[in-house]
Amino acid sequence: MKFQDLNIIEPILSALITKEYEEPTPIQIEAIPLLLEGKDILGSAQTGTGKTAAFAIPILQRLYMQKHYQSKRDIKALILAPTRELALQIHDNFIEYGKNIDLRTTVIYGGVSQSKQVSILHRGIDILVATPGRLLDLIQQKVLTLAKVSILVLDEADRMLDMGFVKDVKKIIAMVPQARQTMLFSATIPPAILNLASEILHQPERIKVTPEAQIIDKISQSIYHVNKKSKMDLLIQLLSDTKLKSVLVFSKTKHGANRIVKTLIQQNIPAVAIHGNKSQGARQEALFQFKAKKIRVLVATDIAARGIDIDELSHVINFDLPDVAETYIHRMGRTGRAGLGGVAISFCSEDEMNQLHDIQKYIKMNIPVVKNDPYSVVLGNAPIKQKSHNPSARGSASPHHTQSPKKKAYGHPRPKNYSKYDNRNQNKKSSN
């Protein structure tokens, strides 16, 4: 199927051709026709499925077809996103897909001065992408109104609830006219999301696109059983291999992300952290440097990683295993995008065996364990019945596609100045 088969208007088709989009993804095939008909949608879709285009294209088309009957520029479509990065990414996509049509789109988020955002809003816009906190602030200041909104999108709804936005989201929804088209997208559909959907959606169409099998098949997975105190040593050893060209490292906490970056820099490994405590300018600069390949290693927390859109990310390293099994799939999905392969490496210490068991149960397979590494240790087993998948994509316990599973993985020399790192915190140890 081609985008032309989805009854998309020519100005938008031309923009898609410019972006070299040829064939729609499964979620686009399912969602676009329904949304063009004005139906509500409850969609579950992972990162990298083309979800943003699935709702952005029909929104642009519907508003473009209506605009001939409306002279004033009021906010007609509202897209709520949990993080600044995701909001910016969605906004950029709207700009790209709608570059040939006369619709104004802007994005508002916290962490920066509101003056520029207010100035743009006063000039009139058609489509608003927003994070809940800043949106409510500006509504309370009477900078904007949602009285004319006819299309509402909640993107990454599960993450918004995880971040404690449920009350803010419900306040915002109450300000939007009931006569509207509503779309709710969520990577997972827990009971809280179902309850919210029942409150805000009208006879929704259910769309479920779960590319977990495809992700598992095309991404090489491996796991190191390692003592917690040796995780940093192992990370430095892995990063001494230049084959790890662009690496996204996941830390469970903001403090942990900062600590990882500080240690890597001490070992002459350029790295930068991105998390909620960073200013918006710092986060954008970090992403820019990473995408421009000026920085090889980006260390992130899960919340900050939502909205990171990098096509050629070679490796994901789970320095800490996630507490929620589904999050493991989201992390893996950051690599292997756009049909490319990727590598996902995980560290598991003794206190993370329960998380490992949950992950392997969720993905229905055992993650190959890297053995005979200087930092490998024997931990308790977390077995799960193996699911039948294409063994060629992940049959090796090695993080490299080119390395045999029987060969020793990452037997690299210790990094330069390693003794300095090995002897760190000696005073702290003696004081304890």
HELIX and SHEET records of a PDB file:
HELIX    1   1 PHE A    3  LEU A    6  5                                   4    
HELIX    2   2 GLU A   10  THR A   18  1                                   9    
HELIX    3   3 PRO A   26  LEU A   36  1                                  11    
HELIX    4   4 LYS A   51  GLN A   66  1                                  16    
HELIX    5   5 LYS A   67  TYR A   69  5                                   3    
HELIX    6   6 ARG A   84  TYR A   97  1                                  14    
HELIX    7   7 SER A  115  HIS A  122  1                                   8    
HELIX    8   8 PRO A  132  GLN A  140  1                                   9    
HELIX    9   9 ALA A  157  ASP A  162  1                                   6    
HELIX   10  10 VAL A  166  MET A  175  1                                  10    
HELIX   11  11 PRO A  191  ILE A  200  1                                  10    
HELIX   12  12 GLU A  212  LYS A  218  1                                   7    
HELIX   13  13 LYS A  228  SER A  230  5                                   3    
HELIX   14  14 LYS A  231  LEU A  239  1                                   9    
HELIX   15  15 LYS A  254  GLN A  266  1                                  13    
HELIX   16  16 GLN A  280  LYS A  291  1                                  12    
HELIX   17  17 ASP A  302  ALA A  305  1                                   4    
HELIX   18  18 ALA A  325  MET A  332  1                                   8    
HELIX   19  19 ARG A  337  GLY A  339  5                                   3    
HELIX   20  20 GLU A  350  GLU A  352  5                                   3    
HELIX   21  21 MET A  353  ILE A  363  1                                  11    
HELIX   22  22 PRO A  391  ARG A  394  1                                   4    
HELIX   23  23 TYR A  418  ASP A  422  1                                   5    
HELIX   24  24 GLN A  426  SER A  431  1                                   6    
SHEET    1   A 7 THR A 105  ILE A 108  0                                        
SHEET    2   A 7 ILE A 127  ALA A 130  1                                        
SHEET    3   A 7 ALA A  77  LEU A  80  1                                        
SHEET    4   A 7 ILE A 151  LEU A 154  1                                        
SHEET    5   A 7 GLN A 181  SER A 186  1                                        
SHEET    6   A 7 ILE A  41  ALA A  45  1                                        
SHEET    7   A 7 GLU A 205  VAL A 209  1                                        
SHEET    1   B 6 ILE A 219  HIS A 225  0                                        
SHEET    2   B 6 GLY A 342  CYS A 348  1                                        
SHEET    3   B 6 HIS A 315  ASN A 318  1                                        
SHEET    4   B 6 VAL A 247  PHE A 250  1                                        
SHEET    5   B 6 VAL A 297  ALA A 300  1                                        
SHEET    6   B 6 ALA A 271  ILE A 274  1                                        
END                                                                             
